[in-house]
Amino acid sequence: MPLDHYVTLGRSGLRVSPFALGAMTFGEEPGAAGTSVEESEKILATYLDLGGNFIDTANFYTNGHSEKILGDWFAARPGRRGRVVLASKFFANLFPGDPNGGGAGRSSIIGQLDETLRRLRTDYLDLYWLHNWDRNTPIEETMRTLDDLVRAGKIRYIGFSNTPGWVTAQAQTMALLRGWTPLIALQVEYSLLARTVEGELAPLALDQGMALVPWSPLKNGFLSGKYRRGTQVADSARTAFVGGPGRHEYPVIDAVAEIAADLGATSAAVALAWLRTRPGTVVPILGARRVAHLHDNLTALDVTLTPDHLRALDEVSAPSLNYPAPMHGELRAMLQFAGTTVDGEPSTVYPPLLQSTVRY
């Protein structure tokens, strides 16, 4: 399956590649695991030449340098900008001392978008993400401002990232009831080593027809195949910032490596292929500091996991979800529907303990 076998991003008419290209690493900035302008441009050109069309960045990635690299590249190649889905994010304050330089208020959003469009050298964004929840701004102010920007032609679609499920549901309901622009996608941390999104946000996205766009799909590179028990990774720039995997993460890493060996694939390809089997539309973001990293990750498009593989990965990575998610599984179904058939599924009879305590 090549990159030009596009999928529809959520409940919209926007077609994107099955993997997005993340530009968080574009640009060299002190304290950031980035890459040079030259290598960034090679990564971008490789992705586009292979049929990719979905590029994701943010206003504060490498202190704005990521957006500028993208803007300069497209400005030097007239006609290429209109053929890509270009996404960026707002929230981070790049102007210390200015209380309205970041966040999700009306003035802040408009100001941040103007700066992003200037750096990207474009007059619109295809997708604009709220990067984080601004608990000091009413959500209706954020949603109304984004709708105004869509109507003005400065942005075309909107999405949320790193925002609680109840806030996201409130925003989506408000938009639908008031005729404002709805959310079409959620950018979330999601991988075999980070599945708590399945408690609230993933079910919400599936119900509302939103796509999931996972960031860190290899969990800081832990699922890349570099990390094995008893070994040290010396060439990973990310390790210097986040450390190595924890003891509880190695069973998942081992299971991925075993399946990769069985398929003749890389661990990264297996982990990425698993994500694409999740319910709904899931479009992982690939980050790369070298062209070789991008090529390695794209081999996931050729990996097909068997039911046994999926079962093994699901079991070894099963997350512990917060209340009330544990009450929505098999036990809850038995309490409500024991002895009946609901939606074509016969339910299990009460276990002895429940038979003795349930009275109504």
Contacts in CASP RR format, 6 or more apart in sequence:
PFRMAT RR
TARGET T0000
AUTHOR 0000-0000-0000
METHOD contacts of the structure
MODEL  1
MPLDHYVTLGRSGLRVSPFALGAMTFGEEPGAAGTSVEESEKILATYLDL
GGNFIDTANFYTNGHSEKILGDWFAARPGRRGRVVLASKFFANLFPGDPN
GGGAGRSSIIGQLDETLRRLRTDYLDLYWLHNWDRNTPIEETMRTLDDLV
RAGKIRYIGFSNTPGWVTAQAQTMALLRGWTPLIALQVEYSLLARTVEGE
LAPLALDQGMALVPWSPLKNGFLSGKYRRGTQVADSARTAFVGGPGRHEY
PVIDAVAEIAADLGATSAAVALAWLRTRPGTVVPILGARRVAHLHDNLTA
LDVTLTPDHLRALDEVSAPSLNYPAPMHGELRAMLQFAGTTVDGEPSTVY
PPLLQSTVRY
1 18 0 8 1.000
1 301 0 8 1.000
1 302 0 8 1.000
2 50 0 8 1.000
2 51 0 8 1.000
2 301 0 8 1.000
3 17 0 8 1.000
3 18 0 8 1.000
3 19 0 8 1.000
3 47 0 8 1.000
3 50 0 8 1.000
3 51 0 8 1.000
3 52 0 8 1.000
3 53 0 8 1.000
3 298 0 8 1.000
3 301 0 8 1.000
4 17 0 8 1.000
4 50 0 8 1.000
4 51 0 8 1.000
4 52 0 8 1.000
4 53 0 8 1.000
5 17 0 8 1.000
5 18 0 8 1.000
6 15 0 8 1.000
6 16 0 8 1.000
6 17 0 8 1.000
6 18 0 8 1.000
6 53 0 8 1.000
7 15 0 8 1.000
7 16 0 8 1.000
7 17 0 8 1.000
7 18 0 8 1.000
7 211 0 8 1.000
7 281 0 8 1.000
7 283 0 8 1.000
8 14 0 8 1.000
8 15 0 8 1.000
8 16 0 8 1.000
8 281 0 8 1.000
9 15 0 8 1.000
9 16 0 8 1.000
9 85 0 8 1.000
9 127 0 8 1.000
9 157 0 8 1.000
9 184 0 8 1.000
9 185 0 8 1.000
9 211 0 8 1.000
9 281 0 8 1.000
9 283 0 8 1.000
10 184 0 8 1.000
10 185 0 8 1.000
10 209 0 8 1.000
10 210 0 8 1.000
10 211 0 8 1.000
10 281 0 8 1.000
11 182 0 8 1.000
11 184 0 8 1.000
11 208 0 8 1.000
11 209 0 8 1.000
11 210 0 8 1.000
12 157 0 8 1.000
12 184 0 8 1.000
14 85 0 8 1.000
14 126 0 8 1.000
14 127 0 8 1.000
14 156 0 8 1.000
14 157 0 8 1.000
14 184 0 8 1.000
15 53 0 8 1.000
15 85 0 8 1.000
16 53 0 8 1.000
16 54 0 8 1.000
16 85 0 8 1.000
16 283 0 8 1.000
17 51 0 8 1.000
17 52 0 8 1.000
17 53 0 8 1.000
17 54 0 8 1.000
17 283 0 8 1.000
18 276 0 8 1.000
18 283 0 8 1.000
18 301 0 8 1.000
19 52 0 8 1.000
19 54 0 8 1.000
19 272 0 8 1.000
19 283 0 8 1.000
19 284 0 8 1.000
19 285 0 8 1.000
19 286 0 8 1.000
19 297 0 8 1.000
19 298 0 8 1.000
19 300 0 8 1.000
19 301 0 8 1.000
20 54 0 8 1.000
20 55 0 8 1.000
20 56 0 8 1.000
20 87 0 8 1.000
20 213 0 8 1.000
20 283 0 8 1.000
20 284 0 8 1.000
20 285 0 8 1.000
20 286 0 8 1.000
21 43 0 8 1.000
21 44 0 8 1.000
21 47 0 8 1.000
21 52 0 8 1.000
21 54 0 8 1.000
21 55 0 8 1.000
21 56 0 8 1.000
21 285 0 8 1.000
21 286 0 8 1.000
21 287 0 8 1.000
21 288 0 8 1.000
21 294 0 8 1.000
22 55 0 8 1.000
22 56 0 8 1.000
22 57 0 8 1.000
22 285 0 8 1.000
22 286 0 8 1.000
22 287 0 8 1.000
22 288 0 8 1.000
23 40 0 8 1.000
23 44 0 8 1.000
23 55 0 8 1.000
23 56 0 8 1.000
23 57 0 8 1.000
23 61 0 8 1.000
23 66 0 8 1.000
23 67 0 8 1.000
23 69 0 8 1.000
23 70 0 8 1.000
24 57 0 8 1.000
24 58 0 8 1.000
24 61 0 8 1.000
24 62 0 8 1.000
24 66 0 8 1.000
24 287 0 8 1.000
25 32 0 8 1.000
25 33 0 8 1.000
25 34 0 8 1.000
25 35 0 8 1.000
25 40 0 8 1.000
25 62 0 8 1.000
25 66 0 8 1.000
25 287 0 8 1.000
25 288 0 8 1.000
25 289 0 8 1.000
26 34 0 8 1.000
26 35 0 8 1.000
26 37 0 8 1.000
26 40 0 8 1.000
26 43 0 8 1.000
26 44 0 8 1.000
26 57 0 8 1.000
26 61 0 8 1.000
26 62 0 8 1.000
26 65 0 8 1.000
26 66 0 8 1.000
26 69 0 8 1.000
26 70 0 8 1.000
27 34 0 8 1.000
27 35 0 8 1.000
27 36 0 8 1.000
27 37 0 8 1.000
27 40 0 8 1.000
27 62 0 8 1.000
27 65 0 8 1.000
27 66 0 8 1.000
27 69 0 8 1.000
28 34 0 8 1.000
28 35 0 8 1.000
28 36 0 8 1.000
28 37 0 8 1.000
28 62 0 8 1.000
28 65 0 8 1.000
29 62 0 8 1.000
29 63 0 8 1.000
29 65 0 8 1.000
31 241 0 8 1.000
32 62 0 8 1.000
33 237 0 8 1.000
33 238 0 8 1.000
33 240 0 8 1.000
33 241 0 8 1.000
33 289 0 8 1.000
34 62 0 8 1.000
34 237 0 8 1.000
34 289 0 8 1.000
35 43 0 8 1.000
35 289 0 8 1.000
35 290 0 8 1.000
37 69 0 8 1.000
39 289 0 8 1.000
39 290 0 8 1.000
39 291 0 8 1.000
40 66 0 8 1.000
40 69 0 8 1.000
41 69 0 8 1.000
41 73 0 8 1.000
42 291 0 8 1.000
43 288 0 8 1.000
43 290 0 8 1.000
43 291 0 8 1.000
43 294 0 8 1.000
44 55 0 8 1.000
44 69 0 8 1.000
44 70 0 8 1.000
44 73 0 8 1.000
45 73 0 8 1.000
46 291 0 8 1.000
46 294 0 8 1.000
46 295 0 8 1.000
47 55 0 8 1.000
47 294 0 8 1.000
48 80 0 8 1.000
48 84 0 8 1.000
50 298 0 8 1.000
52 84 0 8 1.000
53 83 0 8 1.000
53 84 0 8 1.000
53 85 0 8 1.000
54 84 0 8 1.000
54 85 0 8 1.000
54 87 0 8 1.000
54 283 0 8 1.000
55 70 0 8 1.000
55 84 0 8 1.000
55 85 0 8 1.000
55 86 0 8 1.000
55 87 0 8 1.000
56 87 0 8 1.000
56 88 0 8 1.000
56 187 0 8 1.000
56 213 0 8 1.000
56 285 0 8 1.000
57 66 0 8 1.000
57 67 0 8 1.000
57 70 0 8 1.000
57 86 0 8 1.000
57 87 0 8 1.000
57 88 0 8 1.000
57 89 0 8 1.000
58 66 0 8 1.000
58 67 0 8 1.000
58 88 0 8 1.000
58 89 0 8 1.000
58 92 0 8 1.000
58 129 0 8 1.000
58 131 0 8 1.000
59 67 0 8 1.000
59 88 0 8 1.000
59 89 0 8 1.000
59 90 0 8 1.000
59 92 0 8 1.000
59 94 0 8 1.000
59 112 0 8 1.000
59 115 0 8 1.000
59 116 0 8 1.000
59 119 0 8 1.000
60 92 0 8 1.000
60 94 0 8 1.000
61 67 0 8 1.000
63 94 0 8 1.000
64 94 0 8 1.000
64 119 0 8 1.000
67 88 0 8 1.000
67 116 0 8 1.000
67 119 0 8 1.000
67 120 0 8 1.000
68 119 0 8 1.000
68 120 0 8 1.000
70 86 0 8 1.000
70 120 0 8 1.000
71 119 0 8 1.000
71 120 0 8 1.000
71 121 0 8 1.000
71 122 0 8 1.000
72 121 0 8 1.000
74 80 0 8 1.000
74 81 0 8 1.000
74 84 0 8 1.000
74 120 0 8 1.000
74 121 0 8 1.000
74 122 0 8 1.000
75 81 0 8 1.000
75 121 0 8 1.000
81 122 0 8 1.000
84 126 0 8 1.000
85 126 0 8 1.000
85 127 0 8 1.000
86 120 0 8 1.000
86 122 0 8 1.000
86 125 0 8 1.000
86 126 0 8 1.000
86 127 0 8 1.000
87 125 0 8 1.000
87 126 0 8 1.000
87 127 0 8 1.000
87 128 0 8 1.000
87 129 0 8 1.000
88 116 0 8 1.000
88 120 0 8 1.000
88 125 0 8 1.000
88 128 0 8 1.000
88 129 0 8 1.000
89 128 0 8 1.000
89 129 0 8 1.000
89 130 0 8 1.000
89 131 0 8 1.000
89 161 0 8 1.000
89 187 0 8 1.000
90 102 0 8 1.000
90 103 0 8 1.000
90 104 0 8 1.000
90 108 0 8 1.000
90 109 0 8 1.000
90 112 0 8 1.000
90 113 0 8 1.000
90 116 0 8 1.000
90 128 0 8 1.000
90 129 0 8 1.000
90 130 0 8 1.000
90 131 0 8 1.000
91 102 0 8 1.000
91 103 0 8 1.000
91 104 0 8 1.000
91 112 0 8 1.000
91 130 0 8 1.000
91 131 0 8 1.000
91 132 0 8 1.000
91 134 0 8 1.000
92 102 0 8 1.000
92 103 0 8 1.000
92 131 0 8 1.000
93 101 0 8 1.000
93 102 0 8 1.000
93 103 0 8 1.000
94 101 0 8 1.000
94 102 0 8 1.000
94 115 0 8 1.000
95 101 0 8 1.000
95 102 0 8 1.000
100 107 0 8 1.000
100 108 0 8 1.000
101 108 0 8 1.000
101 111 0 8 1.000
101 112 0 8 1.000
102 108 0 8 1.000
102 112 0 8 1.000
103 109 0 8 1.000
103 112 0 8 1.000
103 134 0 8 1.000
103 137 0 8 1.000
104 130 0 8 1.000
104 133 0 8 1.000
104 134 0 8 1.000
104 137 0 8 1.000
104 141 0 8 1.000
104 142 0 8 1.000
105 134 0 8 1.000
105 137 0 8 1.000
105 141 0 8 1.000
105 142 0 8 1.000
105 145 0 8 1.000
106 141 0 8 1.000
106 144 0 8 1.000
106 145 0 8 1.000
109 142 0 8 1.000
109 145 0 8 1.000
109 146 0 8 1.000
109 149 0 8 1.000
110 145 0 8 1.000
110 149 0 8 1.000
113 125 0 8 1.000
113 128 0 8 1.000
113 149 0 8 1.000
113 154 0 8 1.000
113 155 0 8 1.000
116 125 0 8 1.000
117 123 0 8 1.000
117 124 0 8 1.000
117 125 0 8 1.000
117 154 0 8 1.000
123 154 0 8 1.000
124 153 0 8 1.000
124 154 0 8 1.000
124 155 0 8 1.000
124 156 0 8 1.000
125 154 0 8 1.000
125 155 0 8 1.000
125 156 0 8 1.000
126 155 0 8 1.000
126 156 0 8 1.000
126 157 0 8 1.000
127 155 0 8 1.000
127 156 0 8 1.000
127 157 0 8 1.000
127 158 0 8 1.000
127 159 0 8 1.000
127 184 0 8 1.000
127 185 0 8 1.000
128 146 0 8 1.000
128 149 0 8 1.000
128 155 0 8 1.000
128 157 0 8 1.000
128 158 0 8 1.000
128 159 0 8 1.000
129 158 0 8 1.000
129 159 0 8 1.000
129 160 0 8 1.000
129 161 0 8 1.000
129 187 0 8 1.000
130 142 0 8 1.000
130 146 0 8 1.000
130 158 0 8 1.000
130 159 0 8 1.000
130 160 0 8 1.000
130 161 0 8 1.000
130 163 0 8 1.000
131 161 0 8 1.000
131 162 0 8 1.000
132 161 0 8 1.000
132 162 0 8 1.000
132 163 0 8 1.000
133 162 0 8 1.000
133 163 0 8 1.000
133 164 0 8 1.000
133 167 0 8 1.000
134 142 0 8 1.000
139 167 0 8 1.000
139 170 0 8 1.000
139 171 0 8 1.000
139 174 0 8 1.000
140 174 0 8 1.000
142 171 0 8 1.000
143 171 0 8 1.000
143 174 0 8 1.000
143 175 0 8 1.000
143 180 0 8 1.000
143 181 0 8 1.000
144 180 0 8 1.000
146 155 0 8 1.000
146 158 0 8 1.000
146 180 0 8 1.000
146 181 0 8 1.000
147 175 0 8 1.000
147 179 0 8 1.000
147 180 0 8 1.000
147 181 0 8 1.000
149 155 0 8 1.000
150 156 0 8 1.000
150 157 0 8 1.000
150 158 0 8 1.000
150 181 0 8 1.000
157 181 0 8 1.000
157 184 0 8 1.000
157 185 0 8 1.000
158 181 0 8 1.000
158 182 0 8 1.000
158 183 0 8 1.000
158 184 0 8 1.000
159 183 0 8 1.000
159 184 0 8 1.000
159 185 0 8 1.000
159 186 0 8 1.000
159 187 0 8 1.000
159 210 0 8 1.000
160 168 0 8 1.000
160 171 0 8 1.000
160 183 0 8 1.000
160 186 0 8 1.000
160 187 0 8 1.000
161 186 0 8 1.000
161 187 0 8 1.000
161 188 0 8 1.000
161 215 0 8 1.000
162 187 0 8 1.000
162 188 0 8 1.000
162 189 0 8 1.000
163 171 0 8 1.000
163 186 0 8 1.000
164 200 0 8 1.000
165 200 0 8 1.000
165 201 0 8 1.000
165 204 0 8 1.000
166 200 0 8 1.000
168 183 0 8 1.000
168 186 0 8 1.000
168 201 0 8 1.000
168 204 0 8 1.000
169 204 0 8 1.000
171 183 0 8 1.000
172 182 0 8 1.000
172 183 0 8 1.000
172 204 0 8 1.000
172 208 0 8 1.000
172 210 0 8 1.000
174 180 0 8 1.000
175 181 0 8 1.000
175 182 0 8 1.000
175 183 0 8 1.000
176 182 0 8 1.000
182 208 0 8 1.000
183 208 0 8 1.000
183 210 0 8 1.000
184 209 0 8 1.000
184 210 0 8 1.000
184 211 0 8 1.000
185 205 0 8 1.000
185 210 0 8 1.000
185 211 0 8 1.000
185 212 0 8 1.000
185 213 0 8 1.000
185 283 0 8 1.000
186 201 0 8 1.000
186 204 0 8 1.000
186 205 0 8 1.000
186 210 0 8 1.000
186 211 0 8 1.000
186 212 0 8 1.000
186 213 0 8 1.000
187 213 0 8 1.000
187 214 0 8 1.000
187 215 0 8 1.000
187 285 0 8 1.000
188 197 0 8 1.000
188 201 0 8 1.000
188 202 0 8 1.000
188 212 0 8 1.000
188 213 0 8 1.000
188 214 0 8 1.000
188 215 0 8 1.000
189 197 0 8 1.000
189 214 0 8 1.000
189 215 0 8 1.000
189 216 0 8 1.000
190 197 0 8 1.000
190 202 0 8 1.000
190 212 0 8 1.000
190 214 0 8 1.000
190 215 0 8 1.000
190 217 0 8 1.000
190 275 0 8 1.000
190 278 0 8 1.000
190 282 0 8 1.000
190 284 0 8 1.000
191 214 0 8 1.000
191 216 0 8 1.000
191 217 0 8 1.000
191 218 0 8 1.000
191 219 0 8 1.000
191 223 0 8 1.000
191 271 0 8 1.000
191 275 0 8 1.000
192 219 0 8 1.000
192 223 0 8 1.000
192 252 0 8 1.000
192 256 0 8 1.000
192 271 0 8 1.000
192 274 0 8 1.000
192 275 0 8 1.000
192 313 0 8 1.000
192 317 0 8 1.000
193 219 0 8 1.000
193 222 0 8 1.000
193 223 0 8 1.000
193 245 0 8 1.000
193 249 0 8 1.000
193 252 0 8 1.000
193 317 0 8 1.000
194 216 0 8 1.000
194 219 0 8 1.000
195 317 0 8 1.000
195 318 0 8 1.000
195 319 0 8 1.000
196 319 0 8 1.000
196 320 0 8 1.000
196 321 0 8 1.000
196 322 0 8 1.000
197 212 0 8 1.000
198 319 0 8 1.000
198 321 0 8 1.000
198 325 0 8 1.000
199 319 0 8 1.000
199 321 0 8 1.000
199 322 0 8 1.000
199 325 0 8 1.000
200 325 0 8 1.000
201 212 0 8 1.000
202 212 0 8 1.000
202 278 0 8 1.000
202 279 0 8 1.000
204 210 0 8 1.000
205 211 0 8 1.000
205 212 0 8 1.000
205 280 0 8 1.000
206 279 0 8 1.000
206 280 0 8 1.000
209 280 0 8 1.000
209 281 0 8 1.000
211 280 0 8 1.000
211 281 0 8 1.000
211 282 0 8 1.000
211 283 0 8 1.000
212 278 0 8 1.000
212 280 0 8 1.000
212 281 0 8 1.000
212 282 0 8 1.000
212 283 0 8 1.000
213 282 0 8 1.000
213 283 0 8 1.000
213 284 0 8 1.000
213 285 0 8 1.000
214 275 0 8 1.000
214 282 0 8 1.000
214 283 0 8 1.000
214 284 0 8 1.000
214 285 0 8 1.000
215 285 0 8 1.000
217 223 0 8 1.000
217 271 0 8 1.000
217 272 0 8 1.000
217 275 0 8 1.000
217 284 0 8 1.000
217 285 0 8 1.000
217 286 0 8 1.000
218 224 0 8 1.000
218 268 0 8 1.000
218 271 0 8 1.000
218 272 0 8 1.000
218 297 0 8 1.000
219 249 0 8 1.000
220 238 0 8 1.000
220 239 0 8 1.000
220 242 0 8 1.000
220 243 0 8 1.000
220 244 0 8 1.000
221 227 0 8 1.000
221 236 0 8 1.000
221 238 0 8 1.000
221 268 0 8 1.000
222 244 0 8 1.000
222 245 0 8 1.000
222 249 0 8 1.000
222 253 0 8 1.000
223 252 0 8 1.000
223 253 0 8 1.000
223 256 0 8 1.000
223 267 0 8 1.000
223 268 0 8 1.000
223 271 0 8 1.000
224 266 0 8 1.000
224 267 0 8 1.000
224 268 0 8 1.000
225 253 0 8 1.000
225 256 0 8 1.000
225 257 0 8 1.000
225 260 0 8 1.000
225 266 0 8 1.000
225 267 0 8 1.000
225 268 0 8 1.000
226 233 0 8 1.000
226 236 0 8 1.000
227 233 0 8 1.000
227 244 0 8 1.000
227 245 0 8 1.000
227 253 0 8 1.000
228 253 0 8 1.000
228 257 0 8 1.000
229 250 0 8 1.000
229 254 0 8 1.000
233 239 0 8 1.000
233 244 0 8 1.000
237 289 0 8 1.000
245 253 0 8 1.000
251 316 0 8 1.000
252 313 0 8 1.000
252 316 0 8 1.000
252 317 0 8 1.000
253 267 0 8 1.000
255 312 0 8 1.000
255 313 0 8 1.000
255 316 0 8 1.000
255 317 0 8 1.000
256 267 0 8 1.000
256 270 0 8 1.000
256 271 0 8 1.000
256 313 0 8 1.000
257 267 0 8 1.000
259 270 0 8 1.000
259 305 0 8 1.000
259 309 0 8 1.000
259 312 0 8 1.000
259 313 0 8 1.000
260 266 0 8 1.000
260 267 0 8 1.000
260 269 0 8 1.000
260 270 0 8 1.000
262 309 0 8 1.000
263 270 0 8 1.000
263 303 0 8 1.000
263 305 0 8 1.000
263 309 0 8 1.000
265 273 0 8 1.000
265 299 0 8 1.000
265 300 0 8 1.000
265 302 0 8 1.000
265 303 0 8 1.000
266 296 0 8 1.000
266 299 0 8 1.000
268 296 0 8 1.000
268 297 0 8 1.000
268 299 0 8 1.000
268 300 0 8 1.000
269 296 0 8 1.000
269 297 0 8 1.000
269 299 0 8 1.000
269 300 0 8 1.000
269 302 0 8 1.000
269 303 0 8 1.000
270 300 0 8 1.000
270 303 0 8 1.000
270 305 0 8 1.000
270 309 0 8 1.000
270 313 0 8 1.000
271 300 0 8 1.000
272 284 0 8 1.000
272 286 0 8 1.000
272 297 0 8 1.000
272 300 0 8 1.000
272 303 0 8 1.000
273 300 0 8 1.000
273 303 0 8 1.000
273 304 0 8 1.000
273 305 0 8 1.000
274 305 0 8 1.000
274 310 0 8 1.000
274 313 0 8 1.000
275 282 0 8 1.000
275 284 0 8 1.000
276 282 0 8 1.000
276 284 0 8 1.000
276 300 0 8 1.000
277 305 0 8 1.000
277 310 0 8 1.000
286 294 0 8 1.000
286 297 0 8 1.000
286 298 0 8 1.000
287 293 0 8 1.000
287 294 0 8 1.000
287 297 0 8 1.000
288 294 0 8 1.000
288 297 0 8 1.000
305 313 0 8 1.000
330 348 0 8 1.000
333 342 0 8 1.000
333 347 0 8 1.000
333 348 0 8 1.000
334 347 0 8 1.000
334 348 0 8 1.000
334 349 0 8 1.000
334 350 0 8 1.000
334 351 0 8 1.000
334 354 0 8 1.000
335 350 0 8 1.000
335 354 0 8 1.000
335 358 0 8 1.000
337 347 0 8 1.000
338 347 0 8 1.000
338 348 0 8 1.000
338 349 0 8 1.000
338 350 0 8 1.000
338 354 0 8 1.000
339 346 0 8 1.000
339 347 0 8 1.000
339 348 0 8 1.000
339 349 0 8 1.000
340 346 0 8 1.000
340 347 0 8 1.000
341 347 0 8 1.000
350 358 0 8 1.000
END
